[in-house]
Structures are given as structure tokens and as C-alpha cells.
Amino acid sequence: MIKNKKLYYLALILFIAAIALNFPFPHENPYGETVASVLNIPVQSVNGWYYVGMASLALLISAIFFLSKSVNKFHVRVVLIAIILALFAPSIIASSFQKTIASGIYAVSYERDESSCHFDMNDESTLSGECELLFENHSREDVQFNIEFYEKYSFEDDVQMVSLMNNHAPYVVNLKGNERKTVKIATDIDVSNIENHVESGSSTFINIIIKSGEKSRKL
């Protein structure tokens, strides 16, 4: 079936590189974006071009091209299988690793779409904030970690909301082995010295950072 091993191995290397760039672990963002940030490489241009995504797509297209050239039959099937693997393999591998091998905070999954925060003013200078965050510990061992909040998109004229919860951060969370739990965090925030802040409202898809010792995950 394989007529050119050199092209086949080249396609395999490029395919694995494309998968690695899109690997959604240990942070919310793909692994390629994490590496680029560490190396101080711009992730996105001022015009909105997403460099990591473009690089991943280029690697995938190259891999599929060389793969189709390396086999002498079943070209369409091979290409379709490669595309399906590229789409679903990263999330499946990450989920499987987290549920079987991972330990500590790496075994903890965070359900962003089922988490939310609500804010209301108690008086002229005090804002009350309450968040409900859903976690699941996939390991058998108990896990303890700290939580901090952050704004995913932060600009000078943005109204602070979720990050205000860091008033009394970090918040300590304990999860028992294989426990799924909604963690409730409530705090009163002095906003008398904050010019631009939320007065009331709700927010979903809450961005957090969990830390344990020197380990951290941006979720």
C-alpha cells in the first residue's frame, strides 16, 4: 500500500506536528499557542490573523498532500481518515489522558459552559460577587488547588467584571477522588477606588487559573 516510505514518514511527522499545535491541554488554549507565548512569538496579528491556526492548517495540508502521494491506492479513504483524526484526535487524546494517567490538577476538568458569576451592588462602595464553578476530579486521589480569575480579553476601556473576584483570591478548593462538584465562591469587593467597574450583571464561560505549588493551568 505504501509506495514511498520517505513521503509517508514526512507526512506522519507533519501530521503529528499539526495535532500537537492544536492539542487542548493542559490549558484552555491549544498547546501551540502556549509554546508561542513562552517563546514571545506573536499568536495573532493586529489584523486578526491567527498565526498558530494558520501554521497548523499549513502543516495539515502538507501532511495530507504527502500522505496521498506516499500510497498507491485508497487515496480518498486515507485523506478522509487523516482529516477526521485531525479534527477529533486532539480532544480525544487529551480527555483520555486526563481520565487515565493524569494526576493532581492535571486530572481536574473544568466545565466553563456550566459555570457563571453574578454581581450586585450592596451599597455605593461595595460590590457583591458570587460565582459557581463546576469541576470534576478524574483521579482517585484527593486534589487541592487555588483559584484565580482573569479576563480573557482585556482592553483599557473594558469594564472589569470577573477579575474583581480576585479581591480575596486565591480561593482554596478541595476535591475528593472522582468527585464532581460545583464550587461556590462569594465575596464583597470594595470598588470605591475603581473608576470603571460593573454595578450589576452576570457572566458565563468564566476564565480561571488553577494552581497547586509551581503547577498552574489557565482554563
N, C-alpha and C positions, 0 to 999 in steps of 0.2 A: 504493500500500500504506500509506503514511504519511498519516494524515488530519489530524494535529495536530503540526506541527513543534515548537512550543514544548514540549509534553509530551514529545516524542521527545528533544529536546536536554536537557531536565531529567532524564529517565530516564538518558540517557547519562552526564551529569555525576555523578549519584548512583551509577551503576554503577561508574564509574572510581574514585570515592572509596572504595567498598566494596572493590574489588580492591586499591587502594593500602594500605588498612588491614591487609589480610591478606597483603601481599607479603612472602615469606620471605627477604629479603635486605636488607642484607649480613650481618645477624646471624641467629642461630637463631630468635629471637622475631620475630613479624610486625612490619612497619615501623611500624604504628600504635602498637604498644607502645613501640618505640624513641623515637618522637616524643613520646609521653606522658611517658616518663621524663625526657627532656630538658627538657620544659616543667613538670616537677614535678607532673604530673597523675596522681592515683592510677590504677593499672592495674586493681586489684582491691580490692573492699571487704572489710571484716573478716568479712562474712557469706559471702564466696566469690563474690560477683557479679563477673564478668569484664567490665569496662566497655568495653574495646576490642572484644571479641567482640559484645557487645550493640549497640554503635554500628554495627558492620559489618553485623550482621543487619538492623538497622532501615533502614540505607541500601539494602541489597539488596532488602528487601521493598518499600520505597518506589519503587525503580527499576523493579522488575518491575510494580508497580501502574501507574505512569505509562506504562511501555512498552506494556502491554496496552491502555491507553486511547488510545495515540497511533496505533495501527494499526487498519485496518478489516477485516483478515482474518488468518488463520493465527495467531490468538491463542495457542492451545495450543503450537504449534511455537515461537513466539517466546519464550514463557515457559520452555519446556524448554531451549532453546538458551542463554538467559540463565543459568539455574541451572547448566548443565553448564560454561559458561565461568567462572562464579564459583567453582566447585569446583576446576577444573583449570588455569585460565589463570595464576594467580599462580606456581605451581611451574614450569609450562612456560616462562613468560617469564623467570623467574629462571635456570633451567637453561640456556636458550638464550643469554641474555646472558653468563653465566659461560663458556660454551663457545665463544663467537664474539668478543665485543667486550672483555670484561674483561681486565685486566692486573694484575700484581703479586699481592698477597694476595687480591684480589677474584676472581682466576681459580682460586683454590685451593678445592677442595671437601674436606670432612672427613666421613668415614664414622663417625658416632658409634656406630651399631649394630654396627660391626665393630671397635671399639676397647675396650680394657679395661686395668685396673690390678690388680696383686696385691701384697699386703703380708704380711710376716712379721717377727717379732722376731728379731734376731740375738743380742741379749743383753738384760739388764734395762733398758738405756737407749737402745738403738739399734734403730730400725725400718728394715727394708729395703723399699723400694718400687720396683716395676718396672711401666712402662706400655708398651703397644703401641698406637700411634695410626696410623690409615690415612688418608693424604692422596693427592690427585691434583691435579696442576697441568695445567689445561686450556689454558694458553697455550704458545707456542713459546719464550718467554723463560725463563731460569732465575729462580727466586724464592728469596729468603732471608727468613726471618721468625723471630721469637721466640715461644715458647710459655709461657703461664702457666696454672695450673689454678684452678678455683673450684668451690665447692659451690653448686648451683643453688638448693637450699632449705636455708637456714642459720638455725637456731634456737639459743637459748642452751644447751639440753640435748642438742643433737646431738653425736655423736661425730665428730671430724674424721677425714677419710679422704683424699679426693683432693687437697684443698688442702694437705696436708702435703708433697706433691711440690714445692711452691714453695720448699722449703728451699734448693735451689740454682738456682732459677729466676732469670732466664729461660733457657730452653733454645733453642739456635740450631738451626734446621732449614734445609737446602738441598734444593731440588727442581729437577731439570733440566726443560727444556721437555718438556711432555707426559708427565712421569713420574708413575707411580703407585707409591707406596712406603709400607711400614709402618715408622714411626719408633719405635725402641726407646729408652726413657728409663729409666735406673736410678740410684738414689741412696740413700745411707744417711742417716737422719734421727735427730737427737738429740732424743728425746722425754722426757728426764729432767725437764724443767721444764714439761711439758704434762700437766695433770691428767687430761683426758678425751681419749683418743686410741685409735685402733684398734690391736689387737695382732696380728691376722691376719685375712685375708679378701680378697675380690675385689670389684671394682666394674666395671660396664659402663656404656655410654652416658656416657662421660666428658665433662664440660664443660670447655672450654678457651677461652682468649683468644689469638688470634694477632695479633702486632704487627709493623709494619715502619715505622720512623720515627714519624710522627704518626698513621699509619693503624692502625686496630685493628678486629677483628671478634670478637664474642662468639658462640662456636659450641657 
